[in-house]
C-alpha cells in the first residue's frame, strides 16, 4: 500500500519543539547565569574588610601615633587581628560569596608571614646561663612564696620588678639561700648566683628608681645586666593609648644601653610594651628578643588570668638565645618568664 504524502509516519517522526519549552530553557539559563554572577557580586563589603585587615598588618608602622597613640595600641595587640579571619570566613560562607573568600587569602597570607614563625617551637638544647624576670605586683599577698616559686625555675640570675618598700626584706629573706649576691634599686632588684659588682640606678626620668644596671661575673666572663620597669600604659576613651611617659623612659633606657661598654648585655624587665610597638625602638633596635629567637609560641605574659600580650621581656646582645618560656602563675597579675642563653 502506498502511503499518502503528508500522512503520519509514526514514532520515527519527531515533534517540533514547543514554544513553552524553549522559554523555560532560556529562563533556566538566565537563572544559572544570575546565580553564577551573584557569588561574585555578593560580599563586596566583606572583601573590603579583608583588604583593610591586610593593610593594617602590612602598614602598621605607618599608622600615626598623633591621635591617642593609635599606632602603638594596634601594634601592642597586632597578633590578635588574626581573630577577624575566621569571622570573615564564616560570613563569607553564609553569603556564599566567592569574592569574599578569595579576598580573605590576603590577610591570611600576611598574618602567617608576620607571626607564623611563632607557631612552631624554636626552643633548643644547650646554653650556659638561665635568667628569669617577674613583675611581682606591689599588691602581692604572698611575696615569699612568689620569690621561691620563681627561683625554683633554676635561674642563675633573677630580676624582680614592682617591689614595694615594705616587702623588700621578705623577698631578700626568701632568696638568700639561692642567691648570695643581690642589689635592690628602688622598686627593681637583681639576684645572682655569681658575683655582682657596681650595681647602680639607671635614671629613666621617673622621679624614683625603676631601672638599674650591674655587672655579673659569670664563669664565661662579665655580662652587663639591666633591669627595668617602664611606666604603665592605659587605654582611655577620652585620651586613647596613654603611653607618652613610657615612650620617654624607653628612649632614656635605650641611650643607657647604647653607652654600654661590655659586649654582652641582657635586659630583664616589664617594659609595658611588645616588640611590635615602634615606641620601644630605642631598646628593641639594639637588643634581640629571646622569645622571638628561641621561644615556643607567643609567650604572652599579661594579664596572668588571660595573657594577651608579651609586655615582660628578656632581651639580649652578644649572647645566643637557646630557649625561652613562661613560668607558672604566681600571686601576681603578670606571668614570670625565663630564658636560657649561651654566652
C-alpha positions, 0 to 999 in steps of 0.5 A, spaced: 500 500 500 502 506 498 502 511 503 499 518 502 504 524 502 503 528 508 500 522 512 503 520 519 509 516 519 509 514 526 514 514 532 520 515 527 517 522 526 519 527 531 515 533 534 517 540 533 519 543 539 514 547 543 514 554 544 513 553 552 519 549 552 524 553 549 522 559 554 523 555 560 530 553 557 532 560 556 529 562 563 533 556 566 539 559 563 538 566 565 537 563 572 544 559 572 547 565 569 544 570 575 546 565 580 553 564 577 554 572 577 551 573 584 557 569 588 561 574 585 557 580 586 555 578 593 560 580 599 563 586 596 563 589 603 566 583 606 572 583 601 573 590 603 574 588 610 579 583 608 583 588 604 583 593 610 585 587 615 591 586 610 593 593 610 593 594 617 598 588 618 602 590 612 602 598 614 602 598 621 608 602 622 605 607 618 599 608 622 600 615 626 601 615 633 598 623 633 591 621 635 591 617 642 597 613 640 593 609 635 599 606 632 602 603 638 595 600 641 594 596 634 601 594 634 601 592 642 595 587 640 597 586 632 597 578 633 590 578 635 587 581 628 588 574 626 581 573 630 577 577 624 579 571 619 575 566 621 569 571 622 570 573 615 570 566 613 564 564 616 560 570 613 563 569 607 560 562 607 553 564 609 553 569 603 556 564 599 560 569 596 566 567 592 569 574 592 569 574 599 573 568 600 578 569 595 579 576 598 580 573 605 587 569 602 590 576 603 590 577 610 591 570 611 597 570 607 600 576 611 598 574 618 602 567 617 608 571 614 608 576 620 607 571 626 607 564 623 614 563 625 611 563 632 607 557 631 612 552 631 617 551 637 624 554 636 626 552 643 633 548 643 638 544 647 644 547 650 646 554 653 650 556 659 646 561 663 638 561 665 635 568 667 628 569 669 624 576 670 617 577 674 613 583 675 611 581 682 605 586 683 606 591 689 599 588 691 602 581 692 599 577 698 604 572 698 611 575 696 615 569 699 612 564 696 612 568 689 620 569 690 621 561 691 616 559 686 620 563 681 627 561 683 625 554 683 625 555 675 633 554 676 635 561 674 642 563 675 640 570 675 633 573 677 630 580 676 624 582 680 620 588 678 614 592 682 617 591 689 614 595 694 618 598 700 615 594 705 616 587 702 623 588 700 626 584 706 621 578 705 623 577 698 631 578 700 629 573 706 626 568 701 632 568 696 638 568 700 639 561 700 639 561 692 642 567 691 648 570 695 649 576 691 643 581 690 642 589 689 635 592 690 634 599 686 628 602 688 622 598 686 627 593 681 632 588 684 637 583 681 639 576 684 645 572 682 648 566 683 655 569 681 658 575 683 655 582 682 659 588 682 657 596 681 650 595 681 647 602 680 640 606 678 639 607 671 635 614 671 629 613 666 626 620 668 621 617 673 622 621 679 624 614 683 628 608 681 625 603 676 631 601 672 638 599 674 644 596 671 650 591 674 655 587 672 655 579 673 661 575 673 659 569 670 664 563 669 664 565 661 666 572 663 662 579 665 655 580 662 652 587 663 645 586 666 639 591 666 633 591 669 627 595 668 620 597 669 617 602 664 611 606 666 604 603 665 600 604 659 592 605 659 587 605 654 582 611 655 576 613 651 577 620 652 585 620 651 586 613 647 593 609 648 596 613 654 603 611 653 607 618 652 611 617 659 613 610 657 615 612 650 620 617 654 623 612 659 624 607 653 628 612 649 632 614 656 633 606 657 635 605 650 641 611 650 643 607 657 644 601 653 647 604 647 653 607 652 654 600 654 661 598 654 661 590 655 659 586 649 654 582 652 648 585 655 641 582 657 635 586 659 630 583 664 624 587 665 616 589 664 617 594 659 609 595 658 610 594 651 611 588 645 616 588 640 611 590 635 610 597 638 615 602 634 615 606 641 620 601 644 625 602 638 630 605 642 631 598 646 628 593 641 633 596 635 639 594 639 637 588 643 634 581 640 628 578 643 629 571 646 622 569 645 622 571 638 629 567 637 628 561 641 621 561 644 615 556 643 609 560 641 607 567 643 609 567 650 604 572 652 605 574 659 599 579 661 594 579 664 596 572 668 588 570 668 588 571 660 595 573 657 594 577 651 600 580 650 608 579 651 609 586 655 615 582 660 621 581 656 628 578 656 632 581 651 639 580 649 646 582 645 652 578 644 649 572 647 645 566 643 638 565 645 637 557 646 630 557 649 625 561 652 618 560 656 613 562 661 613 560 668 607 558 672 602 563 675 604 566 681 600 571 686 601 576 681 597 579 675 603 578 670 606 571 668 614 570 670 618 568 664 625 565 663 630 564 658 636 560 657 642 563 653 649 561 651 654 566 652 
